[in-house]
């Protein structure tokens, strides 16, 4: 069943289609938005993933003003619902994070890095609640990820977008690296894939 669903999700990069008929957006928080963006851009039917901020009380937040703002690091996913359904996206989402952790994700601690699902209408909320319950049964542990009403989405600074595949050079503890190289080091050092695999086993869709 898992293999069939994996094939249905289409974990391969694909070109955007100009003939899509049911384009929708959704916002989720899964810790570091670089990682969530990198994960969901692998899904067939996903057309765009944008890193940003949402859920807080301040207007026009920036990366430097997040502390105490209540905002989460989030991604806005634009997808073709004729190719990948909302419940399939949430299946993938829960299995790409540690939904049992209320204090952040992996090495990133604090409110900014909590998990959350933002819903726009009662139908989405019902699907999200079902997905959460199903994930909780599958995991056998309490899931703390809240399902929240959609809030204003603020696009993050340009340098955060597509961080995982950019060739710009940055200074790191290992010397000057491309952003792509720095991202790979960060993701491994933060233990994201190791923890997700520990929790979800072969259901960890994006873990390396």
N, C-alpha and C positions, 0 to 999 in steps of 0.2 A: 504493500500500500504506500509506504514511504517513497519507494522508487518511482511509483506511478505519479505521485504528487510532485516529486522533484522534476520529472519530465514535464508535467503540466505547467509548473512554474517556469521552466525553461531557464536554467541557470547558465545562460550564455549571452554575451553581448550581441545585440541586434541593432540594425539600422532603424531609425524612426520611420514610421509609415505615414504617408500623406493622406491615406484613406481611412484613418481611424475615425470611428463614429461616436465613440462614447469616452471622451477624455475627461478625467476627473483628477482632483488633487486631494491629498491627505497629509497630515502632519503628525509625526511621531518623534519622541525623544528617546534616544538609546545610548546616552553617554556621549563620548566624543563625536561630534558631527562629521569629522573627517572619515571616521570608520563607518558610520551608518550610510553616508553618501557612497562610499566605495562599495559597500555590500549591495545596496539596492540598485545601483546602476548595472549590476550583473543580471538582473531579472528581465526576462523577455516580457514585453508589454509596458515596462517602465520607460518613459520617454525623457524624463529629466528629474534630477534630484538636486535641490538647492539647500545649502547650509544656512541656518538662521537662528533666530531667537523667538521665543513665544512663551506665553503663560504668566508673565510678570505684571508689575504695576507701573513700570516706568515707560515713557515713550521714547522711541528711537534709541534703544539700547545699543551699546557697542561691546566688543569683547572686553574692553578695559573697565566697563561700568556694570558688569553683570553681577558682581558680588552684592548681595542684599537686595537685588531687584526683583527676585522671585521668578525671573525668566529661566527657562530651560534652554540648553543647546538642543536644537531640533533640526529636522530636515523636512522640507516640503517635497513630497513625491508627486509627480505628474505621471499618470498612467492611463493606458487604454483598457477600460473595463471589459472590452470585448476579447481581450487577450489574457489579462490577469485580473482576477476578481479581488474585491476588497478583503474578503475573508482569507484568500490565499496570501495577500500582502501581510495580513496580521499573523497568519501561521508562520511566515518567514520572520517577521519581526520578533515574536516571542522567542524564537529559537536562535536569534542572533544576539541576545542580551542575557544578563542575569536578572530575571524579573523578581527574584527573591531579595534583592539588595535595595533597601530604602535609603541608603546613605550615599549613593553615587554608583559608578560603574567601574569595576576593575581598579586600576591605580588612581583613577580620577574621583576624588571625594568631594562632597558638598552638594547643595541643592541644584546647582546648575547642571549636574551630570546625572540626575535622577531619570528614571524611565517614565514615560507617559504616552498615552494615546489621546489625541485631540479629535473629537467627533463633531460633525456639522449638523446632524439631524438625528431624530429618533431611530431611523433605520440603521444608521451607522453605529449608534450606541448599542442597539440590540446585537448587531453582528460582533461588535467589539466585546461585549459581555460574554457572548457565546465562545468567542475565541479565547478569552481569558480563562473561562471555566474549563475549556478543553485542554488548554496548556497546563493548567493546574492539575488536572487529572493525569495527564501524560507525565508530568514531572513528579507528582506525588508530594509536592511541597507548596506552601502558601505563596501565592504571587501577590506582590505589593504594588505592582504597576497600576496607577490610577487611570481611569477613563474620564477625561475632562472635556468640558465644552470648548469648542474651537475659539481661539483668541487671535488677536492681530499677529500676523507673521511678519517679522522684520528680517530682511535679507542680511546675512552676515557680510563682513568686509570682503572685498574681491579676493584678497590673498588667501582666504579660507576656502574658496570655491575650487573644487577639483584638486585639492591639495595632494591627494594620493597619487596623482599622475603628472604633476607639473615638474618641469625641468629647471625652474628658477633655483638658484643656489642660496643656501642658508648656512649659518654657522651652528654646528652642533658639538656635543661633547666628543664626537669622533672626527672632528674637523669639518671642513666645508663639504657639504653634500647637496645633492638636488633635493627638492621637497619630496619627491617620490622615495628617494633613499631614506630621508629622515622619517617619513611616514612609516615605512616598513620597520625601521628600527624601533620607533615609538610603539607601534602596534604589538610587536613581539615583546618588548620590554614591559609593557603594561599588562601583559598576560591575558589579553582579551580572548584570543582563540583557545588558549589552554583552559580557561575557566568555562567558556561556553561548551567546549567539548566534554569537560568533566561533568557538566550538568546534563547536557542533551545527547551525548554520545553521537550516533550516526544521524540524529536529527539536526545536528548543528550545521545548517545549510551552508554557511559562509566561512566556517572555520578552516584555516589552512592546515 
